[in-house]
Amino acid sequence: MSRKILKLIAELIIIIAVIMIISAIILMIEGVSVAEAEAEEGYVLCSDYVNIRSAPSKKGEPIGRFEIGERIWLDGKQKNGFLHCVNLSLENTEGWIHKGYVVWDEPIRVNQKATVTSKGRLAARKYVGGKRTRWLKPMASVKVYYWSDEWCVTNCGYVQTKYLELEGE
């Protein structure tokens, strides 16, 4: 390569580095960490709380817990069905949560009865997308505690919202 091209590449690298430094400074001024700016937002959907673990496994030591509806930050890392959380307000600033307890829209507390509207049996699950725990018959009534766009927490387990109709709506 000619010296002119190498010089242009070096200048371009310096410009990119300066832009990245300025972006990081702006984020710090606004109170947003770089990890948070790069992370994806999710919400916890569970019946009560779910453990934050030190490792991506049920055997990972619990280092804290998330409450229902809590907003969390995920950096995209996945392992063994667990998602990596960042920017935790704990001594450990990162941990792992099982993907079955994460949804992408904020759950709403409803505490209402709903009717199963599916044409066939509807699976109630252990967690979002998890193993079936029981079948619900069409027109069965369930108590819904929390509702998100795709899943809800009921007295029977986790159920897909598209197959339920809240009473009074």
C-alpha positions in Angstrom: 0.0 0.0 0.0 1.1 3.5 -0.6 2.0 5.9 2.2 -1.0 8.1 1.3 -3.5 5.3 1.8 -1.9 4.2 5.1 -2.0 7.8 6.3 -5.7 8.1 5.3 -6.5 4.9 7.1 -4.6 6.0 10.3 -6.5 9.4 10.2 -9.8 7.6 9.8 -9.1 5.4 12.8 -8.3 8.4 14.9 -11.5 10.1 13.8 -13.5 7.0 14.7 -11.8 6.8 18.1 -12.6 10.5 18.8 -16.2 10.0 17.9 -16.5 7.0 20.2 -14.9 8.9 23.1 -17.3 11.9 22.6 -20.3 9.5 22.5 -19.2 7.9 25.7 -18.8 11.3 27.4 -22.3 12.4 26.2 -23.8 9.2 27.6 -22.1 9.7 31.0 -23.3 13.3 31.1 -26.9 12.0 30.5 -26.5 9.4 33.2 -26.6 6.4 30.8 -23.7 3.9 30.9 -22.2 2.6 27.6 -23.3 -0.9 28.5 -26.9 0.2 29.1 -26.9 2.2 25.8 -25.8 -1.0 24.0 -28.2 -3.3 25.9 -31.7 -4.3 25.0 -34.5 -3.5 27.4 -36.7 -6.4 28.8 -39.2 -6.9 31.6 -39.6 -9.7 34.2 -42.8 -11.7 34.0 -43.2 -14.1 36.9 -45.8 -14.8 39.6 -43.7 -13.3 42.4 -40.0 -13.0 41.9 -37.2 -14.7 39.9 -33.6 -15.3 41.0 -30.6 -13.5 39.4 -27.9 -16.1 39.1 -24.1 -15.9 39.1 -23.9 -18.4 36.2 -26.2 -19.5 33.3 -27.6 -22.5 35.1 -30.1 -23.5 37.8 -27.1 -24.4 39.8 -25.7 -20.9 39.5 -25.7 -19.2 42.9 -28.6 -16.7 43.4 -27.0 -13.3 43.8 -30.3 -11.3 44.0 -33.8 -11.3 42.5 -36.1 -9.5 40.1 -39.6 -8.6 41.0 -42.6 -8.9 38.6 -42.6 -6.1 36.0 -39.0 -5.0 36.8 -37.2 -3.5 33.8 -33.9 -5.2 33.1 -31.0 -4.7 30.6 -29.8 -7.6 28.5 -26.6 -7.5 26.4 -27.6 -10.3 23.9 -25.4 -13.0 25.5 -27.3 -16.4 25.9 -26.2 -19.7 27.3 -28.2 -22.8 28.5 -31.5 -20.9 28.1 -30.3 -18.0 30.3 -29.9 -14.4 29.3 -27.1 -12.2 30.5 -28.2 -9.1 32.5 -26.1 -6.0 32.9 -26.2 -2.8 35.0 -27.6 -4.5 38.0 -27.9 -2.5 41.2 -26.1 -5.2 43.1 -22.6 -5.8 44.3 -22.2 -7.9 41.1 -23.3 -5.6 38.2 -24.1 -8.6 36.0 -25.9 -11.9 36.3 -28.2 -14.4 34.5 -32.0 -14.8 34.2 -33.8 -17.7 32.6 -35.3 -16.6 29.3 -38.7 -18.0 30.3 -39.2 -15.0 32.7 -38.4 -12.2 30.2 -40.8 -10.4 28.0 -40.2 -7.3 25.8 -43.2 -5.2 26.9 -44.0 -4.1 30.4 -46.5 -6.4 32.1 -49.7 -4.8 33.5 -51.3 -6.0 36.7 -55.0 -6.9 35.9 -56.4 -9.3 38.5 -59.4 -10.2 36.2 -61.1 -13.3 35.0 -60.6 -14.3 31.4 -62.2 -16.8 29.1 -60.2 -19.2 26.9 -61.1 -18.4 23.3 -59.0 -21.1 21.5 -60.8 -23.6 19.3 -59.0 -26.5 20.9 -57.2 -27.1 24.1 -54.8 -24.4 25.3 -51.5 -25.2 27.0 -50.8 -23.6 30.4 -47.0 -23.5 30.8 -44.4 -23.4 33.6 -43.0 -20.2 32.2 -42.9 -18.3 28.9 -42.5 -20.9 26.2 -41.8 -23.6 28.9 -43.1 -27.1 29.5 -46.9 -27.6 29.5 -48.3 -28.0 33.0 -51.9 -28.6 32.1 -54.5 -28.2 29.3 -57.3 -25.6 29.4 -60.5 -26.3 27.6 -62.2 -23.8 25.3 -64.5 -21.4 27.2 -62.7 -22.3 30.5 -62.4 -19.4 33.0 -59.0 -18.4 34.4 -57.8 -15.7 36.8 -55.2 -13.4 35.1 -52.8 -11.6 37.4 -50.3 -10.0 34.9 -50.8 -9.3 31.2 -48.2 -8.5 28.6 -48.5 -8.4 24.8 -47.8 -12.1 24.2 -48.0 -13.9 27.6 -49.8 -13.6 30.9 -49.5 -15.1 34.4 -52.7 -16.9 35.4 -53.8 -19.1 38.3 -53.1 -22.0 35.9 -49.6 -20.9 34.8 -48.3 -18.9 31.8 -50.7 -18.6 28.9 -50.5 -16.9 25.5 -52.7 -13.8 25.6 -54.0 -14.2 22.1 -56.1 -17.1 23.3 -57.8 -15.2 26.2 -60.4 -12.6 26.4 -60.6 -10.5 29.6 -64.1 -10.4 31.0 -65.8 -7.0 30.6 -63.8 -6.1 27.4 
